[in-house]
Amino acid sequence: MAQALAEGIGVIACIGEKLDEREAGITEKVVFQQTKVIADNVKDWDKVVLAYEPVWAIGTGKSATPLQAQEVREKLRGWLESHVSDAVAQSTRNIYGGSVTGATCKKLANQPDVDGFLVGSASLKPEFADIINAKH
C-alpha cells in the first residue's frame, strides 16, 4: 500500500471481519487493528478510500444490514479522528463492499457514514444501474 501511494496511485483499503469474529462480538477490535496497520503506512490520506467489506459477506449473497454497516463506518470515523486527525476522519471516503446488490444498496446508501460501494459481481448485471443511482 505504501508503495502504491508513493507512486501516486490511489488505494481502496479493504477491512472487515470474519463471521466467527462478528459472532464473538469483536468486529470493532478487528477492524481497528486492520485500520491501524493501514494508518501506519499512510502519510497522505487524500488518495485513500476505506472499504468496510466483511469477509463473511464476500460472494455469499449475504450483506451486512444497513445498521451493521453504519455502526462500523461510524466507529471507524471515530477511530480516525482519535488516532489520525479530525480532518482525515471527515474527508476520508468510507464505502461498503460485501454482496452489494440492487436490492440492498438503497438502504445502505441512506446511512450517513456510507459514502459509496465497492461492487463485485453485481457490476456485471443490469442491476448495476440501480447501485449507481442508489443515492438519488
N, C-alpha and C positions, 0 to 999 in steps of 0.2 A: 504494500500500500504506500509506504513512504517513497519507494522508488517511482511509482506511478505519479504521485503528487509532485515529486521533484522534477519530473519530466513535463509537468503541466497538464497531466491527464486528470480529468475529474474521476471521482471514485464513488460508487454506491457501496457502502459497507453494510453487509447484512448481519443482523444479530437476531438471536432467538433461541428459545429453549426447546428441549425435547419433551415428549409427553410425560415421561416419568418425573421430570423436573417441575413441570406445571402441576402435576398431581401432588407432588411433595410440597407445593407452596413456595418454591424457591425461584420462581420466574425472575423476580426483581434482582435477586443476588446474581443469577446467571447473566442477565443482560447488562448489569452494571459491570461485572468482571469483563465481559466482552467489550463494552464501551471504553473501559479504562485502557485496554490493550490498543484500541483504535486511537484514543486521545493521546496516548504516549508516543504515537507515531505521526501526529498531525501538528504542523506549525501554522498552516493556513487553512482554515475551515471553509473558505469560500468555494472550494472545489469538492466538498464532501457532502454527500447525502446519506442519511442513516435510514436503513430499511429494516423495520421490525418484521421478520419473517420467521414465525415459529416453525421449528423443524417438523413438528407433528402435523403441520398443515401443508407441507410441500408435496404437491402431486397427489394428495389423498382425497381431494374433494371436500375436505373439512376446512373450515375457515374459523379464525377467531371471531367471537361475537364483536359487534361494534364496541361494546363496553370493555371487553378484554383488550382490544387494540388501543382504545383511548387511554385506558389505565396505564398500559406500558409506555405509550408515547408521552403521556403527561409526566410520568416518573422519570423518563429519560431526559425530558427538557429540564426537570428539576436537577438531575444529576449534572447535566452540562452547566447549568447555572452555578452550582456549588463547586464543581471541580475544574471548570474551564473559564467561562465568563457569562454574564447575563447577555451580552451581545451575541455570543455564539449560540446560546440557548434559544434566543429569539430568531436568529437568522438561518440556522441550520434546518434544511428541509427534512421532514420526517415522513417517510412513506411506509405503506403497508404492503407486504407480499405474503403469499400463502393461500393458494387456491382462490384468488380473486376471480369473481365471475360477474356477469351482467346482473345476476340476481342479488349478489351480496354487496356490490360496490356502492349503491346509493346510500345505504345506511352507514357504511364505513366512511363515505365521503362527508357525511354530515357531522362527523366528530371533529371537534376544534383542533386537535393535535395530529390529525391525519392529513398531510399535505398532498398526498397523491398515492399512486400504486406502483408496485413492481409486478408486472403481469407476465405470467408464464404462458402456458398452452392456450389460455383464452385469447391471447393476442393473434392467434391463427384462425379464430372463429368470428362469425358475423357479430356476436355479442360484444366484440371489442369496441364497437361504436358506442354501446351503452356505457362501457367503462370510461371511455374518453370523455363522454358527456356527463359523467356522474355528478360533477359539481354544479352543473347548470340547472 
